[in-house]
Amino acid sequence: MNIALVAHDKRKELMVEFCIAYSGILRKHDLFATSATGTCVEEATGLVVTKFLSGSQGGDQQICARIAYNEIDLVLFFNDPISKHSSEADIMPLIMACDANNVPIATNVATAEVLIMGLERGDLGWRDILRQTNKGA
């Protein structure tokens, strides 16, 4: 599975802690992230992360494009709803892309844990079928 990791600045440490806790599961999958989040995760965990641009330079849009092409199967987007910089401008396009393409998205650690445990159990295997079906279309 292809997993996108995105975290607002005040949630990057939480993303790192999450990735450390679930590194055994995450290392079985291909990870993608915006630049700063990917760098933080790689340095702290040793996981391999394909990095896009930073969120402010278009990294979120790059992930949205991958979602639209069915190249991302799961999104972990640790949102900071409190900070002033946090706005619907970066949150809503990701959520809309996930909704339009049936890609599970977590915007907090509680939901991310549910999705990761489901991923480990094989509950998201339908994404492989969907991706293959859409390639042929």
C-alpha positions as a printed NumPy array, in Angstrom:
array([[  0.   ,   0.   ,   0.   ],
       [  1.045,   3.576,  -0.649],
       [  0.655,   5.732,   2.445],
       [  0.856,   9.54 ,   2.456],
       [  2.083,  11.281,   5.612],
       [  1.265,  14.955,   6.143],
       [  1.553,  16.918,   9.374],
       [  1.179,  20.561,  10.249],
       [  4.213,  22.023,  12.024],
       [  2.824,  21.585,  15.534],
       [  1.899,  17.958,  14.75 ],
       [  5.19 ,  16.796,  13.201],
       [  6.491,  15.425,  16.492],
       [  3.244,  13.504,  16.946],
       [  3.656,  12.072,  13.424],
       [  7.213,  11.016,  14.277],
       [  6.06 ,   9.342,  17.502],
       [  3.274,   7.575,  15.601],
       [  5.695,   6.346,  12.958],
       [  8.115,   5.104,  15.619],
       [  5.31 ,   3.232,  17.378],
       [  4.064,   1.642,  14.146],
       [  7.346,   1.37 ,  12.24 ],
       [  7.003,  -2.411,  12.043],
       [  3.798,  -2.022,  10.067],
       [  4.818,   1.064,   8.093],
       [  8.06 ,  -0.48 ,   6.823],
       [  5.995,  -3.037,   4.865],
       [  4.505,  -0.236,   2.762],
       [  5.609,   2.63 ,   0.528],
       [  5.589,   5.955,   2.33 ],
       [  5.161,   9.378,   0.748],
       [  5.208,  12.739,   2.515],
       [  5.581,  16.432,   2.177],
       [  9.216,  17.483,   2.493],
       [  9.598,  18.489,   6.148],
       [  7.329,  15.747,   7.473],
       [  9.133,  13.124,   5.405],
       [ 12.54 ,  14.313,   6.569],
       [ 11.48 ,  14.255,  10.236],
       [ 10.062,  10.737,   9.898],
       [ 13.102,   9.396,   8.014],
       [ 15.601,  10.833,  10.469],
       [ 13.749,   9.565,  13.54 ],
       [ 12.721,   6.128,  12.286],
       [ 15.024,   5.048,   9.467],
       [ 11.918,   4.425,   7.337],
       [ 12.275,   5.212,   3.641],
       [ 10.003,   8.084,   2.62 ],
       [  9.526,   9.501,  -0.868],
       [  9.336,  13.23 ,  -0.344],
       [  7.337,  15.799,  -2.299],
       [  7.6  ,  19.571,  -2.033],
       [  6.788,  21.251,   1.248],
       [  3.089,  21.806,   1.837],
       [  3.349,  25.552,   1.231],
       [  5.175,  24.98 ,  -2.065],
       [  2.647,  22.519,  -3.463],
       [  3.396,  19.235,  -1.7  ],
       [ -0.216,  18.862,  -0.585],
       [ -1.321,  19.332,  -4.192],
       [  1.19 ,  16.715,  -5.35 ],
       [ -0.359,  14.257,  -2.908],
       [ -3.861,  15.219,  -4.099],
       [ -2.788,  14.5  ,  -7.68 ],
       [ -1.464,  11.072,  -6.662],
       [ -4.772,  10.392,  -4.93 ],
       [ -6.669,  11.388,  -8.079],
       [ -4.587,   8.878, -10.072],
       [ -5.238,   6.171,  -7.448],
       [ -1.577,   6.052,  -6.474],
       [ -2.194,   6.697,  -2.768],
       [ -4.14 ,   4.152,  -0.7  ],
       [ -4.179,   5.761,   2.738],
       [ -3.57 ,   9.28 ,   4.066],
       [ -2.431,  10.154,   7.569],
       [ -2.848,  13.919,   7.863],
       [ -2.156,  15.128,  11.381],
       [ -4.01 ,  18.4  ,  11.338],
       [ -3.454,  21.251,  13.776],
       [ -6.93 ,  22.769,  14.09 ],
       [ -5.839,  25.36 ,  16.66 ],
       [ -2.984,  27.235,  14.955],
       [ -3.642,  30.395,  13.047],
       [ -1.901,  29.101,   9.889],
       [ -4.128,  26.059,   9.783],
       [ -6.837,  26.672,   7.237],
       [ -9.266,  24.924,   4.995],
       [ -6.993,  25.815,   2.071],
       [ -4.744,  22.809,   2.701],
       [ -7.119,  20.545,   4.613],
       [-10.185,  20.546,   2.38 ],
       [ -8.517,  19.593,  -0.927],
       [ -6.966,  16.516,   0.709],
       [-10.224,  15.492,   2.319],
       [-12.155,  16.1  ,  -0.891],
       [ -9.642,  14.11 ,  -2.969],
       [ -9.829,  11.229,  -0.495],
       [-13.629,  11.302,  -0.465],
       [-13.865,  11.448,  -4.26 ],
       [-11.483,   8.506,  -4.68 ],
       [-12.446,   6.303,  -1.708],
       [ -9.097,   6.765,   0.03 ],
       [ -9.217,   6.388,   3.817],
       [ -7.892,   9.485,   5.624],
       [ -7.084,  10.091,   9.277],
       [ -6.757,  13.643,  10.578],
       [ -5.847,  12.655,  14.125],
       [ -3.867,   9.953,  15.893],
       [ -6.912,   8.031,  17.13 ],
       [ -8.244,   7.481,  13.625],
       [ -4.734,   6.813,  12.318],
       [ -4.332,   3.975,  14.828],
       [ -7.617,   2.404,  13.705],
       [ -6.557,   2.601,  10.051],
       [ -3.05 ,   1.229,  10.7  ],
       [ -4.419,  -1.709,  12.681],
       [ -6.941,  -2.363,   9.895],
       [ -4.13 ,  -2.181,   7.359],
       [ -2.148,  -4.754,   9.318],
       [ -5.181,  -7.08 ,   9.482],
       [ -5.673,  -6.807,   5.729],
       [ -8.88 ,  -4.791,   5.939],
       [ -7.689,  -2.432,   3.209],
       [ -6.96 ,  -5.083,   0.609],
       [ -9.869,  -3.763,  -1.422],
       [ -7.644,  -0.789,  -2.309],
       [ -5.404,  -3.14 ,  -4.346],
       [ -8.439,  -4.357,  -6.286],
       [ -9.716,  -0.805,  -6.834],
       [ -6.293,   0.38 ,  -8.011],
       [ -6.002,  -2.516, -10.501],
       [ -9.553,  -1.976, -11.764],
       [ -8.927,   1.722, -12.371],
       [ -5.622,   1.046, -14.184],
       [ -7.507,  -0.928, -16.786],
       [-10.126,   1.795, -17.302]])
